[in-house]
């Protein structure tokens, strides 16, 4: 089940009573497993991923869970490859100066991994780059199935397609809306992800309880902070991200490096020193046992012989035999039905409710960060006067009056379309936020784009269009009738909307501002 490869990571599974995340003790469960993970990185820094199965009831996005739902997660023969088997030298032009044309190297990241997580706290320890996050993504059903093989079972049954919506996942990066306060971010998660049967009063009470449990009372009404706005501390940001998942009371909670920015309590690990002492590794007096284990792991990464020895010793241990036996017993279960008995698929919120809360956040974000909207208004006024001065009081004769008017209208329409490129940056900035929230089941795809388009219309398109039209139309000497003026105004507004929608579309095709500008020029 476990092969010897250049790097070996250890997973320590510990029982933890996770009621508030502020526990004072961590009990060691009699389960220690080593897994074989391929990596090219041999750095000395370490990271920690935690999976916390929780027995509390959850009724969350698109699913509701039964009262007696258990929480056991097992995985069997997990192999994961990245890259392409196609060799670029045979199927592509040899252009070493253009690395973007080269295919990613075909590489195996995870090697035949099996294990079992029972109720409680389970930690995966290992050096940076060894595949901890990849394994966590696979267990949480957030990895593309291309290049992935193996089985993941929940309570001995295959995962339901809605599995990703009933679990919490705290990613490495702190993902939130910086202009909102701690409380507002938590309420946003609760309003969209909790069942519509949960009242507003209950949601507010749950958010207040989580704020208290995570020690966020002093900063509950403080904005999170952006690149230009100082907000809460790094540890408070991480706890807020954890709280946004805890509002679900999820059946399983995945945390990728949750101790970043936090003061970590190191609990006792009773038998780990004895285990490694039998292999010839003695923990010095006053050394932390966890640091001791990681030091062994890092040294093993540099010495294939040591790595092979640790793997062989572990394969022969009773601990390894017990882990594989329990995992294999679940894998061989004859009941292969999905979790229909404990999971009922249902819509968490109506589409209009999702649009309301996402639009509310978008408008609140715009009001608290008005620089873009103000710049759009100021530029529209300046361009309006510039157009009015260049094409001031056009002649009403057939020649050159008609030609001058055609040139004026063409210039105005093109200018208004290009002024809509201001829609690119906000969408680029919120790409990571959108992907995380959509994957976590906050809302539908159309919800996000409808809310963005609607909230972009009034402050960024409608107001600038009115100001520009009022200045440029009358200065250029076009027909001064109310009907023709409103036709002109609607035309300018629709040109702005077209440009904005085009920018939204192009922003979904690539991830860099430069590429979006180049693609925009084609339209």
C-alpha positions in Angstrom: 0.0 0.0 0.0 2.9 2.4 0.6 6.0 2.7 -1.6 9.4 4.2 -0.8 9.9 7.5 -2.7 12.2 10.5 -2.4 10.0 12.1 0.3 7.9 10.8 3.1 5.4 12.8 5.1 3.8 11.8 8.4 0.2 12.2 9.3 -0.7 12.3 13.0 -4.3 11.7 13.9 -5.4 13.0 17.2 -8.7 13.1 19.0 -9.8 16.7 19.7 -13.0 18.0 21.3 -13.5 20.9 18.9 -16.4 22.8 20.3 -14.9 26.3 20.2 -11.4 25.9 18.7 -10.0 27.2 22.0 -9.3 23.9 23.6 -6.5 23.6 26.1 -5.6 20.0 25.6 -5.1 17.6 22.6 -5.4 13.9 23.2 -3.4 11.6 21.0 -5.3 8.9 19.2 -3.5 5.6 18.7 -3.0 6.1 15.0 0.2 7.3 13.3 0.6 6.7 9.6 3.3 7.6 7.1 2.4 8.3 3.5 4.6 8.3 0.4 4.5 11.6 -1.5 6.7 12.6 -4.4 8.2 16.1 -4.2 11.1 18.0 -5.6 11.1 20.5 -2.7 13.3 19.8 0.3 12.8 22.8 2.4 13.0 22.9 6.2 9.8 24.8 6.9 6.7 22.8 7.7 3.0 23.1 7.2 0.0 21.6 8.8 -3.3 20.6 7.3 -6.2 19.6 9.6 -9.4 17.7 9.0 -12.0 17.9 11.7 -15.0 15.6 11.4 -17.8 17.0 13.5 -21.0 15.2 14.6 -23.1 18.3 14.9 -26.1 18.6 12.6 -25.8 20.7 9.5 -28.4 22.1 7.1 -26.4 23.9 4.5 -26.1 24.9 0.9 -28.0 22.6 -1.4 -28.1 19.9 1.2 -29.4 19.0 4.6 -27.9 16.3 6.9 -29.6 14.0 9.2 -29.3 14.3 12.9 -27.4 11.1 13.4 -24.9 11.5 10.6 -21.6 9.9 11.5 -18.2 11.3 10.4 -15.7 8.8 9.2 -13.5 9.5 6.1 -11.4 6.8 4.5 -9.3 6.9 1.3 -7.9 4.0 -0.7 -5.1 3.7 -3.2 -5.0 7.4 -4.0 -2.7 8.2 -7.0 -2.5 11.7 -8.5 -0.7 12.9 -11.6 -0.2 16.4 -13.0 1.0 17.5 -16.4 0.6 15.9 -19.8 2.1 12.7 -21.1 2.5 14.3 -24.5 6.1 15.3 -25.1 6.4 18.9 -26.3 9.5 18.1 -28.4 7.4 15.8 -30.7 4.1 17.7 -30.9 5.1 21.3 -30.6 7.5 23.8 -32.1 10.9 23.9 -30.3 10.8 27.4 -29.0 12.8 27.5 -25.8 12.4 31.2 -25.5 8.6 30.8 -25.2 8.0 28.7 -22.1 4.2 29.3 -22.4 4.2 26.9 -25.4 5.7 24.0 -23.3 3.4 21.5 -21.7 3.7 20.9 -18.0 6.0 18.0 -17.0 4.1 14.8 -16.4 4.7 14.0 -12.7 3.1 11.8 -10.0 2.4 13.7 -6.8 0.7 11.1 -4.7 1.7 7.4 -4.6 -0.9 4.7 -3.6 -2.1 6.4 -0.4 -4.6 4.8 1.9 -5.8 5.8 5.3 -8.8 6.5 7.6 -9.9 9.5 9.6 -12.2 9.0 12.5 -14.2 11.5 14.5 -11.9 14.1 16.0 -9.0 16.1 14.9 -6.6 14.7 12.3 -3.4 16.4 11.3 -1.2 15.9 8.3 2.4 17.0 8.9 5.1 17.3 6.3 7.6 19.7 4.6 6.5 22.3 2.1 5.7 21.0 -1.3 5.2 17.4 -0.3 1.5 17.2 -1.4 -0.5 17.9 1.7 -2.7 20.4 0.1 -3.2 18.2 -2.9 -4.3 15.3 -0.7 -6.6 17.7 1.2 -8.2 18.9 -2.0 -8.8 15.3 -3.1 -10.4 14.4 0.2 -12.6 17.5 0.0 -13.6 16.7 -3.6 -12.1 19.9 -4.9 -9.6 18.4 -7.3 -10.0 17.9 -11.0 -10.5 14.1 -11.6 -8.1 14.2 -14.5 -5.0 12.3 -13.4 -6.7 11.1 -10.2 -7.4 7.5 -9.2 -8.5 5.8 -6.0 -11.6 5.9 -3.8 -12.7 8.2 -1.0 -15.5 7.0 1.3 -17.6 8.8 3.9 -18.9 6.4 6.5 -18.0 3.6 4.2 -20.1 4.9 1.3 -19.0 6.9 -1.8 -19.2 10.6 -1.6 -22.4 12.3 -2.7 -22.1 14.8 -5.6 -23.0 17.5 -3.1 -20.3 16.5 -0.7 -18.3 19.7 -1.2 -21.3 21.7 -0.1 -21.7 20.0 3.3 -18.1 20.3 4.4 -16.2 23.4 5.4 -12.9 24.2 3.8 -10.4 26.9 5.0 -7.8 27.4 2.3 -4.2 28.6 2.8 -4.9 32.1 1.7 -7.2 34.3 3.7 -10.1 34.9 1.3 -12.7 37.5 2.3 -14.0 41.0 1.3 -11.6 43.5 2.8 -14.1 46.4 3.0 -16.5 44.5 5.1 -16.2 44.0 8.9 -15.6 40.7 10.6 -19.3 40.4 11.5 -20.4 41.3 8.0 -18.2 38.6 6.4 -19.6 36.0 8.8 -23.2 37.1 8.2 -22.6 37.0 4.4 -21.6 33.3 4.7 -24.5 32.5 7.0 -27.1 34.3 4.9 -26.2 32.4 1.7 -25.1 29.0 3.0 -27.5 28.2 5.8 -30.9 26.7 4.9 -33.7 29.1 4.2 -35.5 27.5 7.2 -33.0 29.1 9.5 -34.4 32.5 10.7 -32.5 35.7 10.6 -32.5 35.8 14.4 -30.9 32.4 14.5 -28.3 33.4 12.0 -27.3 36.5 13.9 -27.2 34.5 17.2 -24.9 31.8 15.5 -22.6 34.5 14.2 -22.4 36.2 17.6 -21.6 32.9 19.2 -18.8 32.1 16.8 -17.3 35.6 17.2 -17.2 35.0 21.0 -15.7 31.5 20.6 -13.0 32.6 18.3 -12.1 35.6 20.4 -13.1 38.2 17.8 -15.3 40.5 20.0 -12.8 43.3 20.1 -12.6 43.5 16.2 -16.1 42.3 15.3 -17.1 45.6 13.8 -13.6 46.4 12.3 -13.1 46.2 8.6 -10.9 43.3 7.5 -8.5 45.5 5.5 -7.3 45.8 2.0 -4.0 46.7 0.3 -4.6 50.4 1.0 -6.7 50.1 4.2 -5.3 48.8 7.5 -7.6 46.3 9.1 -7.5 43.5 11.6 -4.4 41.5 12.3 -3.2 38.4 10.4 -4.4 36.0 13.2 -7.8 37.7 13.3 -8.1 37.3 9.5 -7.4 33.6 9.7 -9.9 33.1 12.6 -12.5 35.0 10.6 -12.0 32.7 7.6 -12.4 29.7 10.0 -15.6 31.3 11.4 -17.0 31.7 7.9 -16.9 27.9 7.6 -18.0 27.2 11.2 -21.3 28.9 10.6 -22.4 25.8 8.7 -21.6 23.5 11.7 -20.2 21.3 9.0 -20.0 17.5 9.2 -16.3 17.7 8.2 -14.1 20.7 8.5 -10.9 20.9 6.3 -8.2 23.5 7.3 -5.1 24.1 5.2 -2.4 25.5 7.4 -4.9 27.0 9.9 -2.2 28.0 12.4 -0.7 30.7 10.2 -0.5 34.0 12.1 -1.7 32.3 15.3 -0.1 31.4 18.6 -0.2 27.6 18.6 -0.6 25.4 21.6 1.6 22.2 21.4 -0.2 19.4 23.2 1.4 16.2 24.5 2.0 13.2 22.1 2.4 10.4 24.6 4.0 7.6 22.7 5.7 9.1 19.7 9.1 9.4 21.5 9.0 5.7 22.4 8.1 4.7 18.8 11.1 6.5 17.2 13.5 5.6 20.0 13.1 1.9 18.8 14.3 3.1 15.4 17.4 4.8 16.8 16.1 8.3 17.0 16.2 9.8 20.5 14.3 13.0 21.4 16.5 15.3 23.4 15.4 16.6 26.8 13.1 19.7 26.5 12.7 19.2 22.7 9.1 19.5 21.4 8.0 16.0 20.1 6.4 17.4 17.0 9.5 19.3 16.0 11.5 16.1 16.7 9.3 14.1 14.3 9.6 16.8 11.6 13.4 17.0 12.0 13.5 13.2 11.3 11.2 13.7 8.3 13.4 16.5 6.8 16.6 14.5 7.3 14.9 11.5 5.7 14.0 13.6 2.6 17.7 14.2 2.0 18.8 10.6 2.6 17.0 7.9 0.5 18.4 5.1 2.7 16.8 6.7 5.9 13.6 7.2 4.1 13.5 3.6 3.0 14.3 2.4 6.5 11.4 4.4 8.0 9.0 3.1 5.4 10.0 -0.5 6.0 9.8 -0.2 9.7 6.4 1.4 9.5 5.1 -1.3 7.1 6.0 -3.9 9.7 4.4 -2.1 12.6 1.1 -3.2 14.2 -0.1 0.4 13.7 0.2 0.2 10.0 -1.5 -3.2 9.8 -4.4 -1.8 12.0 -4.9 1.3 9.8 -4.9 -0.7 6.6 -7.3 -3.3 8.0 -9.8 -0.7 9.1 -9.6 1.1 5.8 -9.8 -2.1 3.8 -12.9 -3.2 5.7 -14.7 0.0 4.8 -13.5 -0.3 1.2 -14.9 -3.8 0.8 -18.4 -2.9 2.0 -21.1 -4.3 -0.2 -23.3 -1.2 0.3 -22.3 1.1 -2.6 -25.3 3.3 -2.5 -24.7 7.1 -2.3 -25.6 8.9 0.9 -29.2 9.4 -0.1 -30.3 8.3 3.4 -28.5 11.1 5.1 -28.3 13.8 2.5 -31.3 15.4 0.8 -30.5 17.8 -2.1 -32.3 21.0 -1.9 -31.8 24.7 -2.8 -30.3 26.6 0.1 -31.6 30.0 -1.2 -33.7 31.2 -4.1 -31.9 32.9 -6.9 -33.4 36.3 -6.0 -32.1 35.9 -2.4 -28.6 35.1 -3.6 -28.7 38.1 -6.0 -29.9 40.4 -3.1 -27.0 39.4 -0.7 -24.3 39.4 -3.4 -25.5 42.8 -4.7 -25.7 44.2 -1.2 -22.1 43.2 -0.6 -21.0 44.6 -4.0 -22.7 48.0 -3.4 -21.3 48.2 0.1 -17.9 47.5 -1.2 -18.2 50.2 -3.8 -19.5 52.8 -1.3 -16.6 52.0 1.1 -14.1 52.2 -1.8 -15.4 55.0 -3.9 -12.2 55.9 -5.7 -13.0 54.0 -8.9 -16.5 55.4 -9.2 -15.3 59.0 -8.5 -12.5 58.6 -11.1 -15.1 57.4 -13.7 -17.3 60.4 -13.1 -14.4 62.9 -13.2 -13.0 61.4 -16.4 -16.4 61.4 -18.0 -16.8 65.1 -17.2 -13.3 65.9 -18.6 -13.8 63.9 -21.8 -17.2 65.6 -22.2 -15.6 69.0 -22.2 -12.8 67.8 -24.4 -15.2 66.5 -27.0 -17.3 69.6 -26.8 -14.3 71.8 -27.4 -12.9 69.8 -30.3 -16.3 69.5 -32.0 -17.8 72.7 -30.7 -20.9 74.0 -32.5 -20.8 71.8 -35.6 -22.0 73.4 -38.8 -25.5 72.7 -39.9 -24.7 72.5 -43.6 -24.7 69.4 -45.7 -21.0 69.6 -46.3 -19.0 69.4 -44.1 -21.7 69.3 -41.4 -22.8 65.7 -42.0 -19.2 64.4 -42.2 -18.3 66.3 -39.0 -21.3 64.8 -37.2 -20.5 61.2 -38.3 -16.9 61.7 -37.0 -18.2 63.1 -33.8 -20.6 60.3 -33.1 -18.0 57.6 -34.0 -15.5 59.2 -31.7 -18.0 59.4 -28.8 -19.2 55.8 -29.1 -15.6 54.4 -29.3 -14.6 56.5 -26.4 -17.5 55.4 -24.2 -16.8 51.7 -25.0 -13.2 52.0 -24.1 -14.0 53.9 -20.9 -15.9 50.7 -19.8 -12.5 48.9 -19.3 -12.7 50.0 -15.7 -14.9 46.9 -15.3 -11.9 44.7 -15.7 -9.9 45.3 -12.5 -12.7 44.7 -10.0 -13.5 41.3 -11.6 -9.8 40.4 -11.7 -9.4 41.3 -8.0 -12.5 39.2 -7.0 -11.6 36.1 -9.2 -10.1 34.1 -6.3 -13.0 35.2 -4.1 -15.6 34.1 -6.6 -13.9 30.7 -7.3 -13.7 30.0 -3.6 -17.3 31.0 -2.8 -18.8 29.2 -5.8 -16.9 26.0 -5.0 -18.0 26.3 -1.4 -21.7 26.6 -2.5 -22.3 30.2 -1.6 -24.2 31.0 -4.8 -24.8 30.0 -8.4 -22.5 31.3 -11.2 -25.2 33.5 -12.7 -25.8 35.1 -9.3 -22.3 36.6 -9.2 -22.3 38.0 -12.7 -25.9 39.4 -12.5 -25.1 41.1 -9.3 -21.8 42.5 -10.7 -23.5 43.7 -13.9 -26.4 45.3 -12.0 -24.3 47.0 -9.4 -21.9 48.2 -12.1 -24.6 49.9 -14.1 -25.7 52.8 -11.9 -22.5 54.1 -10.3 -20.1 53.3 -13.1 -22.2 53.5 -16.3 -25.5 55.4 -15.8 -24.2 58.5 -13.9 -21.1 59.0 -16.1 -23.2 58.6 -19.2 -25.7 61.3 -18.1 -22.9 63.7 -17.2 -21.0 63.1 -20.4 -24.1 63.4 -22.6 -25.3 66.6 -20.9 -22.0 68.3 -21.6 -20.9 66.9 -25.0 -24.3 66.9 -26.7 -25.1 70.5 -26.3 -21.6 71.8 -26.8 -21.3 70.0 -30.2 -24.4 71.6 -31.4 -26.5 68.5 -32.2 -30.2 68.7 -32.6 -31.6 70.3 -29.4 -34.8 68.5 -28.9 -35.6 66.4 -25.9 -36.5 63.3 -27.9 -33.2 63.2 -29.8 -31.2 64.0 -26.7 -32.7 61.0 -24.9 -32.0 58.8 -28.0 -28.4 60.0 -27.8 -28.3 59.4 -24.0 -29.7 55.8 -24.3 -27.2 55.1 -27.1 -24.3 56.2 -25.0 -25.5 54.2 -22.0 -25.9 51.1 -24.1 -22.4 51.5 -25.5 -21.1 51.6 -22.0 -23.1 48.5 -21.0 -21.8 46.7 -24.1 -18.2 47.6 -23.2 -18.7 46.5 -19.6 -20.3 43.2 -20.5 -17.5 42.5 -23.0 -14.9 43.2 -20.4 -16.7 40.8 -18.0 -16.6 38.1 -20.7 -13.0 38.6 -21.6 -12.0 38.6 -17.9 -13.2 35.1 -17.6 -10.9 33.9 -20.3 -7.6 34.9 -18.8 -6.0 35.9 -15.5 -3.7 38.9 -16.3 -4.6 42.5 -17.0 -2.3 42.8 -20.0 -3.9 39.8 -21.8 -7.4 41.2 -21.2 -6.4 44.5 -22.7 -5.0 42.8 -25.8 -8.1 40.6 -26.2 -10.4 43.7 -25.7 -8.8 45.4 -28.7 -10.2 42.6 -30.9 -13.8 43.6 -30.0 
